[in-house]
């Protein structure tokens, strides 16, 4: 079994306060890169492998672009999203499938209820149930299918780690991280996910987040297009009032959260943070990432404070605010 980082190698990143009492503590590890990609700050163990979960989606989407997938704008944003399953999200997923000449039955992600409360309530009232197209990774899966059709690759087995699509994603991942993939796990959506260190993840996301569409290199042009697609369509990446959409809209960052407390974030000047909460809770991850970039001088304190006020960080008791979830630095 691969080695994973331990509690004694992590640091306190956030606390939960209730009525002035620290009720819970979130420990983990984080790394901050400067605009030129040099390590600016290390908190805890950033060299032992983690599973990036959905924070790997920008790399996966870029690999699909590099393989010739005809994705742009909202569709490209959806390819890297962990969306909340609104009707607007689902409409774009269906457009991608239609472009591939496929329908929802081709999706191999599991059925799920939408994460958006309003969308879920509407389905319940309509007598509908969970479906693959509502699953938060359905945009990525639709884009994977479109990539397969574009290249004449088999469709039914697109999630097999040795499928040409997944081999392409693995090769692009290794190119961006500078590390060989040693461990392949299965993500919650059924797609392969590659273990890597936080430092390698930060390096890959920094390369994507600082790429230009005017680069002489095709991979960098694709990365620039990906970042622009997300920033111009922040609703695609997550959903209304959700962390990634709020951070992208308010701070002009390129950010992607992942399950089990992982998040990556690139500031407009190229400063980059990658972090992992050891307990797997993501409730403080976006706030901590933004505060780390503020501490690095890459984000304004007023802008970060305004974002934190919109994130679900309030602690309530008896229906009133009695505390807050806050970064511990």
N, C-alpha and C positions, 0 to 999 in steps of 0.2 A: 504494500500500500504506500502511495507517495506521501512524503513528509508534508505536514501542514503546520502553519505557525501556531504557537501556543500562547496561553494567556500571559505567561511571564515575559513574553517578548512584545506585548502590546502596551499601549499607553491609553490613558483616559482621554477620550475625545469629546464626550458630551455627558451632561447630567440631566436628571429629571427632578425638578424642584416642586414640592407641594407644601404650601403654607410655610415657606422658608426652610423646609426640611429636604435634604437630598435623599430622594426615595430610591432612585436607581442610577446606575452609572453605565455608560456605553464605552467599552474599550476597543481598541483596534489599532490599525496601522495606516499611515498616510505618507505620500511623497509629493513634494511640490517641485516642479521644474521651472526654471527661468524661461523667458521668451526664446532664448537660443538653445533650449533643451538641456541645460546643465542642472544638476541637482541643487536646489536651493535649500530644501529642508527635508529631513527624514524624521518620521515619528514612528517608533516601533520597528518591526521587522518588515522590510519592503522587498526582501530578496527570496523569501520562501514562497512556493507556489500557492496560489489561490485559484478559485474558479471565478472568472469575471462575470459569468451569467450574461444578462442582457447588456452589460456594458461592453460586450464584444460586438454588438450589433453594427456599430459603425464600420468595423473591420470587415464583417461579413457582407455588408451592403457594398462596400468599396470593392471587394473581391468580385461581386456580381457585376458591378459596372465594368471592371477590368475584363470580365469574360464577355462583354458585349451586350449585357441586358439593357434594353431601351427604357431606362428609367430617368425621370426628371421631375422637378417640381414636387407637387403633392405626392406623387407615386414614389419618388425617391425618398421623401420624408417618411412615408409609411414603411418603406423597406427596412428602415433602421429603428422603427418605433416599438414601444411597448404601450400600445394605445389602449384607451379605456372602453372601446367597443361601442361608441356612439354610432348612430345611423350614418353620420358623415364619414367616420372612419371606414365603416363597412362598405359604403358606396365606392370608396377608392380601392379597397381590396378587391371588390368585384370587377372594377375596371381593369386592374392588373391581370386578373384571371381571364377576363374576356380577351385582353390583348394576346394572351397565351393560347386562346382557343379552348379554355378549360372552364369547368364550373367548380362549385364549392366542394364537390365530392372528391376532388383531387387533393385537397388539403389534408396533410397528415398530422397537423397539430390537434390536440384533444379538444373536445367540445367544452365550452365554458360560458358562464354568464358574463355579460359586460361588467367592467369595473365601474362604469358610470352609473350612479344610482338611478337617475332619471331614465336612462336607456333600459336598465333592468326592470324597473317598475312598469315601463310600457310593454315589455315582453310578457311580463306576468299578466297584465291586464288583457293582453291579446291571446293568452293561452299558449304562448310559445315557451320553449325551454332553451337550455344552453346549446350552443352550436360551435363548430370550429371557426367559423368566420368571425365570431365575436371574441374569440380567444385573443389575448393581447399581442401574441406573436404572429397573428394571421397575415399581417402585411409582409413580414419577412418571409413567411412560407410562400405566399403568392409570388413574391419576387424571385424566390428560389425556383419555383415552377416555371416562371417566365424565362429565367436564365437557362434552364434545361431545354425548353422548347427552342429558344434562340440558337442553341448550340447543337441541337439534335441528340441531346443526352436522354437516357431513360427517365421517365417521369415518376413511375411508381416507386422507385427505390431511391428517391432524391435525398433521403435522410441517412442512408448507409454511409458510414465514415469513409468507405473506399469508393464511393460514387465520384465521378469526375468533378461534380460541383463541390463536394466537400473537400476533395483533394486540392482544388483551386483555392478554396477558402483557407485551408491549412497553409498552403504555400505563401499566400499573401500575408497571412498572420505572421509567419516566420520572417518574412521580409521586413515587415514593419516593426516587429518586436526585437529582432536580432537574436532570437532564441529559437532553438529547435523545439517542436511540440513533442513532449515526452509522455503526456497523459491526456487521453481523450475521455471525457465523461458525457453523459446524456443530459441535456438541459430539460427543464420542465416541459418545454414544448415538443420534445422529442428529437431536436437537432443536436448534432455534436457540439460540444463546447470544450475549449482547450485550456488546460491549466497553465498558468504563467505567474510570474512574480508581479507585484504591484509596480515595480520599477519598469518591467517590460511593458506592462499595460499602459503606463503613463507615457512611455516612449512612443508607442504606436499611436495613441490618441493625440499626442503632441504633433506628430508628423501629419496626421489627418487635419487637425485643427489649424495648422499654420500653412497648409498648402494653398497654392494659387491656381486658379483656372487658366492663368496665362503661362504656367510652367511648360517647359519643353518636354516634360515627362508625362506620359499619359496617365500613370497612376496618380500623380500629384494633381493633374487637372481634374480627374474624377473625384479626388478628395475635396478639392475646392468647390466643385459642384455639389457635393453631398452636404458640406457645411452650409452653403448658401441655401439649398433646398430646405434644410431644417430651420434656419433662421428666418426665412421668408414665410414658412408655414409651421410655426411653433405648435399649432394645435395638433399636427400629425404625430409628433414625437411622444405625446402622452395623452393629455386631455384637459378639459376645462377645470381650472383651479387645482391642477395637479403639479407636482414638483418640477418635473423637467420642462413642462410648458411654461410655468411661471418664471423659472430661472432664465430660460431662453428669451422670453418676452421682456423681462424687466432688466436683465443684466447684459443682454447681447452676448451671452456665452454659448458655447457649443457643449452640451452636457448630455450624459446618458446614465441613468441609474440602472442597477441590476439587482436581482433578488439577493437575499442574504446580506444586505447592507453594503453593497458595492456601488460606487459612483465615480464617474470621471467628469472633469470639467475643464474647458479651455477658455481663458479670458480673451478679450479682443486683442490684447498685446501678445498673445501666445503663451503666457504663463499657464501652467497645467497642473492639475491635482488629480491624484487617484487615491482612493481610500477604501478600506474594508472594515466594517464593524464586526468584531469577533463574535458577538452574540447573534449576528444575522439580522438584526433589526435595522431597517432603513429609515426609521422615522426622523433621525437627526442627520442623516448623511448629507443631504443637499445643503443644509444650514452650515455644517462643519466645512464642507468643501468651499462654499462661498466665503466663509470667514477666513479660511486659510489663504485664499486668493486676495482677500482684503489685506490680511497681514503682510502679504508679499508686495503690496502696493499696486496690485493689478486691477482691483475693483474699488470703487468709492464707498466709504463707510455709510453715507446716507442711502445709497442705492441698495447696499446689502441689508441695512436695517429695514428698508421698505419691503424687501423681499421676505425677510424673516417674519414680518408682521402679517404677511399673506399666507405663509405656510402653516399647516396644522400643528403648531407647536404649543398651543395653550393646554394647560392642565386645569380641569374643572372639578368643582366639588359643590354639590347642591345646586347645580345649574349656573354657577358663576365661576369666573376665572380665579383660581387660587395659586397658580404657579405656571411654570414654563419649562419646556425642553430647550436647553441652550448648549452651545459649544462650551467646552470646559477650558478655554484659554482666552 
